[in-house]
Amino acid sequence: MTLDEVEAVLGAPAASAIDLRVEAPAEEVGFRWLRVWVDAGARLEVQFAEDGRVKAATCWGRPQFGPLSRLRAWLGW
């Protein structure tokens, strides 16, 4: 997947982006860009290779839904 495809699936651009060529040019980390999405208790980090495609992704936490979201889920809406 490309960055545009990831953003389309997630519905928003990343909260932060790091270009490792600029931040750590002497280190070999195996990927070029790191993008981070954070939303309601969950964090997604996606690594992009030199060609701009996803190399790996990691997620932590669980989204925390408010009372209205829990009610909708309980009602099956």
C-alpha positions in Angstrom: 0.0 0.0 0.0 1.1 3.6 -0.6 0.7 6.5 1.9 -2.4 7.7 0.0 -4.0 4.3 0.3 -3.3 4.1 4.0 -4.7 7.5 4.6 -7.8 6.6 2.6 -8.4 3.5 4.8 -7.7 5.4 8.1 -9.7 8.5 7.0 -7.0 11.0 8.0 -3.4 12.0 7.5 -0.8 10.9 10.1 -0.5 12.9 13.3 3.3 12.9 12.8 5.8 11.9 10.2 9.5 11.3 10.4 11.9 11.1 7.4 14.8 9.0 8.7 17.1 10.2 6.0 16.9 13.6 7.7 16.6 12.6 11.3 19.2 9.8 11.4 21.1 9.7 8.0 23.9 7.5 9.3 21.7 4.7 10.8 20.5 1.7 8.8 17.0 1.0 10.1 15.5 -0.7 7.0 12.8 1.9 6.2 12.7 5.5 5.1 9.6 7.1 6.6 7.7 6.5 9.9 4.1 7.8 10.1 2.1 7.7 13.3 -1.7 7.9 13.8 -3.1 8.3 17.3 -6.8 8.2 18.1 -8.9 7.5 21.2 -6.5 5.3 23.0 -4.9 3.5 20.0 -1.6 4.2 18.3 -0.6 3.0 14.8 2.9 3.3 13.5 3.5 2.5 9.8 7.0 2.2 8.3 7.4 3.0 4.6 10.2 1.8 2.4 12.2 3.8 -0.1 9.6 3.1 -2.8 6.9 4.7 -0.7 5.1 1.4 0.1 4.3 0.0 3.5 7.1 -2.1 4.9 5.6 -2.8 8.4 2.9 -1.6 10.8 2.4 -1.9 14.5 -0.6 -1.0 16.7 -0.8 -0.5 20.4 -3.8 0.0 22.7 -7.5 -0.2 22.0 -9.8 2.6 20.9 -11.8 3.9 23.9 -15.4 4.6 22.8 -17.7 7.0 24.6 -21.1 6.2 26.0 -23.0 7.0 22.8 -20.7 4.6 20.8 -21.2 1.9 23.3 -25.0 2.4 23.2 -25.0 2.2 19.4 -22.9 -1.0 19.5 -25.3 -2.5 22.1 -28.3 -1.6 20.0 -26.7 -3.0 16.8 -26.7 0.4 15.0 
